[in-house]
Structures are given as structure tokens and as C-alpha cells.
């Protein structure tokens, strides 16, 4: 049974379809493709698993495909150019539709390519990882990494549709499932304390890929993100709360080398660090902090940053975060479970204590 959510953004509105076997549903695709030519963008891992099934659903279209190397370390200009090379070599016009088949890296790069190719062409997100299904495929953030900072080059560019086939998660390695759970937990922490409570009792079914639990978690996460994006499409205000744990997490990813810590792993540790700082400000009590740490840990995620990072490492990398405003570091912190805010009103010494210990006091 396919469920449909809508992201309401005026003339840029689009549906999110969630359900088993969406990948083979030719009607879902054809209603969002306006011309004959389509370019699938996927990677070396996903292509053998799902490219043929997607091509079958696109049987009425002229389909080309570009297969990218797999990994966060390839989210760069060189790999982005492979998409442009394929589009130009195959003579795709501005009427073409790009289809991102893969995880967050594929989705972010395909969206950026769509925003840029001939100054903007249509694209559809077909996310195949839990992390991309609940987060990166929704909301129109596209881009690539730079050696000095993650996601620093990109565009806000909304897809025509997001098509989420929950059965694709059956081929996801356990580490990637855990990484996706970081973003699911985030929604409970920033906006929905009841959902966080549900997660406390359902982490194991989610890790075991129980379809009913996954569908509920994906639907709730997408609905939360859609509501926030509708309020603030280009992150001028409330949308920044979606970055809970990400300022710390992006610093970890950049320091460790893109791909060595998965994005969700870095965000998991980063959320614990944000919770620790919120606790030191007496916004979160001991019980709330312990609940957060427990859920992150039960999800199979790290609850501390890397042992080879120190306070100076974090501060150097956090200073180039997109939330830095006029030289002031701003962080997403928790006033309570289910309520987040962006603030620069925190103690520098308390932040230093969190960074020295990597998130948990010894």
C-alpha cells in the first residue's frame, strides 16, 4: 500500500510516495516525466541491484544511465562532471529528466546537476538508503563537498517527486541502517517527543528491517521534514533545526576523511554532543540526556567523537559551518525533548568541555 505525502511549496510543490515495490510502478514515474528522454544517475553498488527494475518501469522512455563511484569521498567536482559529460555526450536537452537512484550522495549530486544543467532541468529522487529516504531526498538541498567543508557548494532545488521503495532497504548493510536511524532519531528530538518515545521501544524492529516499523518511521520523518521545509524552504530560520548534531558531525566527517565515518555515524555522535551541551546549560535533565544516549547507542551508532580529535580540531572545522553568522558560531541545541532551537547563547567553556571529551564526560 503506497502512502503519499505532499511538500507544499506553491509552484514547486511535489509528492513523496512511500511503500513497497514503488520502484516498479511505471505510473508513479510517468506522471512526473514531461518528455521522452531520461538520465538515470546511480552508483556502482546500487546499479546491479536496482537499475534494471527502474529501467523496466521507464519502458516508455528513452533511457540513458551514468554509474558513479560509490562513497562520500566521491561527492566532488570531478564526479559531478561525469554527470554533465554523460548528459552532453547523449545530447540531453533542457527537457530531460534526471532520476537519482541511490543514497544521499547520489541524490545530492544529481539534484545539483539538475539545478545546473542548462540552468535547470527536472529531476526525481529515488532514495535507496534509510538516511536518504528520511532526510536528504526531501527538501531540495543539493550539493557537493569541498576539502575544507562538507556541503559548502550547492543549490536549493526541489525535485518533481520523491519515490521511496521501502523494499530497497532489504539490501542495505546493517551499518547503513544504523546510519539512517541517526536522522530518524533527530526528528523525535527536534519536533516530536512522542515519536522519540515510540523509537525507544522500536529500535530493534527497525534495525531488523520490519516493514511496518520502517514505514511508520519513514512516513513520520518525512512528514516532519516536509512541515519544516514548508515553513522555511531556504534555511533562513527554523529549517536550521534539522541540523541537530550536524555541526559537530560535519567536523568529524571532514577531519576523518569523507567516507571513513558515515554521515549518520557522525551525526549520532554529534547529537550526543549537542545533548551534552544542552544538559550543561540545564535545559535537559539527567534522565533526558541518558534517554538520548541510550537510543543512539541502541541504534548501533557511536556516542562519542573520534579519539584522535581534540578541541582545536573541532573548532577549526566548525568555524566554516554554514550556520556561522558574522563570525559567531551558532549551534542547534535542545531546550527539551521534542524542542530544538538555533542559538549562539552557550558557554564557551561548556562547549570546550564537550569537545575535549568527544561528547560524554569521563
LINSUL-V884780 format. One record per helix or strand of 2 or more residues. SS is the DSSP state (hx for helix, st for strand). FROM is the first residue (numbers start at 0). LEN is the number of residues. Records with the same first field share a line. If there is no record, write none. Layout:
BEGIN
SS->FROM-LEN  FROM-LEN
END
This chain:
BEGIN
st->2-5  13-6  36-7  61-7  96-6  121-6  140-6  148-8  160-5  330-6  338-5
hx->9-3  21-3  25-5  43-14  71-3  76-13  103-16  129-7  165-6  173-18  192-8  202-5  210-21  237-6  245-11  262-18  285-13  310-8  347-10
END
